[in-house]
């Protein structure tokens, strides 16, 4: 049981780093365009963010069992 908790904590750390990296790249690359943060950007950004969160929930259940 201890190993699962330790592994999940490491997983959360890696997940958080990747989410922060995604946010940095998304906002830094988008600010270079003329029409900053159009509707398409927000739809794509929210879609990927929801996928990140869904993947974390799925990993929680996978590590739980």
Secondary structure, 3 states (H helix, E strand, C coil): CHHHHHHHHHHHHHHHHHHHHHHHHHHHHHCCCCCCCCHHHHHHHHHHHHHHHHHHHHHHHHHHC
